[in-house]
Amino acid sequence: MTAPRVLGLMSGTSADGIDAACLGVDAENPRGALSLYERLGYRPTASTCVHELVEAPGASVCPVRPRGD
C-alpha cells in the first residue's frame, strides 16, 4: 500500500467521525511497511513473536521415544 492510499483511507475515516485506527504490520516486511506507517504517525503499542515449526519431509512432528530416554 502506498502512503497516498493510506492517507486517503485515514481521511475518509476521520470524515466519518472515527478518531483512532489500529493495524497489524509485519516488522520484517521487505517493502518497508513498518516505516511507512511510522512516517504517517502510527506508533508501535504491542508486539507479537510468532514461531513456526516446519516439518522435514518424512519426519514425525512428535517422535515417539521409548520410556527411560
C-alpha positions as CSV (number, residue, x, y, z in Angstrom):
1,M,0.0,0.0,0.0
2,T,1.3,3.5,-0.7
3,A,1.3,6.5,1.6
4,P,-1.2,8.4,-0.5
5,R,-3.6,5.5,-0.4
6,V,-3.2,5.1,3.4
7,L,-3.7,8.9,3.9
8,G,-6.9,8.7,1.7
9,L,-8.3,5.9,3.8
10,M,-7.4,7.8,7.0
11,S,-9.1,11.0,5.9
12,G,-12.2,9.0,5.0
13,T,-12.4,7.5,8.4
14,S,-11.9,10.9,10.0
15,A,-14.7,12.4,8.0
16,D,-16.9,9.5,9.3
17,G,-16.1,10.5,12.9
18,I,-13.6,7.8,13.6
19,D,-10.8,9.3,15.7
20,A,-8.5,6.3,16.1
21,A,-7.2,3.5,14.0
22,C,-5.0,0.5,14.6
23,L,-3.4,-2.1,12.3
24,G,-1.0,-5.0,12.3
25,V,2.2,-4.9,10.4
26,D,4.9,-7.5,9.8
27,A,8.1,-5.8,11.0
28,E,10.1,-8.0,8.6
29,N,8.1,-6.9,5.6
30,P,10.7,-6.4,2.8
31,R,8.7,-3.5,1.3
32,G,9.1,-1.3,4.4
33,A,5.6,-1.4,5.7
34,L,6.6,-0.6,9.3
35,S,8.5,2.6,8.3
36,L,5.6,3.7,6.1
37,Y,3.1,3.6,8.9
38,E,5.6,5.2,11.3
39,R,6.1,8.1,8.8
40,L,2.3,8.5,8.8
41,G,2.2,8.9,12.6
42,Y,1.4,5.3,13.8
43,R,3.4,4.1,16.7
44,P,4.0,0.5,18.0
45,T,2.0,-0.2,21.1
46,A,2.4,-4.0,21.2
47,S,4.5,-6.7,19.5
48,T,4.0,-10.4,19.0
49,C,6.5,-13.1,18.2
50,V,5.3,-16.0,16.1
51,H,7.1,-19.3,15.8
52,E,6.6,-21.8,13.2
53,L,7.5,-25.5,13.2
54,V,8.4,-26.7,9.7
55,E,8.3,-30.4,9.5
56,A,11.1,-32.0,7.4
57,P,9.8,-34.4,4.7
58,G,9.3,-37.8,6.1
59,A,9.8,-36.7,9.8
60,S,7.4,-37.1,12.6
61,V,6.5,-33.8,14.4
62,C,6.3,-35.6,17.7
63,P,8.5,-38.7,17.5
64,V,7.7,-41.5,19.9
65,R,10.6,-42.2,22.2
66,P,11.0,-45.3,24.4
67,R,10.4,-44.8,28.1
68,G,13.6,-44.1,30.0
69,D,15.1,-41.7,27.4
